[in-house]
Amino acid sequence: MNKSILESVYSPETFKEMGHRLVADLAEHLDDKLNEKTHKAIHWNEPDDELHFWQEFLKHGDKEELFKEITKRTTYVHHPNYIGHQVSPAAPITALTGMISSLLNNGMAVYEMGMAPSAIERVVTDVLCNKIGYSKRAKGFLTSGGTLANLTALLTARRAILKQDIWNNGNRSPIAIMVSEEAHYCVDRAAKIMGLGEQGIIKIPATANFQMDTSVLEEKHQEVRAKGIEVFAIVGSAPCTATGMFDDLDEIAAFAKKYKIWFHVDGAHGGAGVFSKKYKHTLKGIEKSDSVVIDGHKMMMMPTITTALLYKNGKYTNATFSQKADYLLTESEHEDWYNSGKKTFECTKTMMSIHWYTLLKMYGESVFEAYVTNLYDMGTHFASIIEKEPNFELAVKPMSNIVCFRFINSALDLNEHNRLNASIRQKLLEDGEFYIVQTKLRGIHFLRVTVMNPFTTEKHFNRLLDKIKDFAKNA
């Protein structure tokens, strides 16, 4: 067997040469985007055309240009005109921690396959639990994204609250969770994966400001109980994804305590607000929750995909998945915090803890405060600009860095307004100078901005609105 190709693949010298060149190219990319040497935030291409390009590149493309083509033909999250999805412009140092994780490739299912990252994960989650306001009993772990973390939290809730052992024996009676109609769709998905069905997802209507209407919780709970359905959990959004509005966590906590049900907070986006003195009030009551999800790749400057799931009572970190792989895991008489596979849905996972730890070690907690506070401030500022514009309307006054608005013309009806704003967004996408997204709220089409770049300023907001006006004029 000819091993020369394998020797080439694993050559330290080749890696060093390619690595130096790639880091230089990525540094140039950062300089180009952060300093706006290119005015575009995205080079839009139709899906079929993009597919064709990469099919042809695999056959005929210059391999020396591979990394440059990937970098060029993507969305530029580091550009100040990127104000679309809730994905942060990753701190450049996390590209280096990502490189460490990829090369060392410690799977972390068991301690000996991830000694350093397992211990580092414990340090990181202890810091997060403390910031939430949990006691020293609290524990947590990192997992692959908010969707998986929310599912895991609800599985924990089911195990902790219900008397029946559904994990081992299956479900024999109707059960349900309560959640705002404005909550992220992953909560519905989690409930359906768990077999709750539509009847097991009790949607609580939202107020005019798109927050859970806690005044109807008692009524909804009584209705469900009258049908013989047992509610085992309630989910608070911090914030809901579409509008960035925070549910009243204090009120939800009081309700959960009264009926002895699990209180989970989906803080995937806004949970990082625990680091902001100015905006921590948006999370008032979070310390009363039983579990919290926080995404590092949203408001904590980390690469996708890394999420913390934190429990007020640390014993639940090991209780959710009680199955034994004899060849890997051993029973422990003391708390087995270091074997990740016992706690997480996934067995193998990346060394994601080193992203969190490196930012904490290099810059301290103040870097998270600066990031969250700046972006929330800019969300408020953008809203104030919109309010002064006669041809624009806010969906709701923002509580975070998520701002929903639309272009309006008194001569148009609702359907015409919806078509116009959808058309404006498509033109923005194809034009590429700005990247924003869209959402539909109670039948009304809104443009949606999430300020994710700390270098996005009033200048960029004004330019965006001017561009929207031009597109509306020519629609």
Summary of the structure (lengths in Angstrom):
residues: 475
radius of gyration: 23.9
end to end distance: 64.5
largest distance: 75.7
contacts: 1537
relative contact order: 0.14
helix: 49%
strand: 14%
